[in-house]
Amino acid sequence: MNRIKKILEVKGMSQTDLAHRLGKSFNTVNLYAANKVQPPLPVLYQIADILKVDVRDLLIPNKM
């Protein structure tokens, strides 16, 4: 999930912003962004929707 961190940078959004919009703690989002925890599939789709990217953009390292 290290793609989350990169896409957040590109979109100009912080992990705190994403956490708030997901209704998750900053620590949880930080674990996703650091690739220490994989978000459940429904959360992955929520993240893609919030970031306005295809869910595959979160999974394929060199697409962006």
ABEGO torsion letter per residue (X at the ends): XAAAAAAAAAAGBBAAAAAAAAGBBAAAAAAAAAGABBBBAAAAAAAAAAAGBBAAAAABAAAX
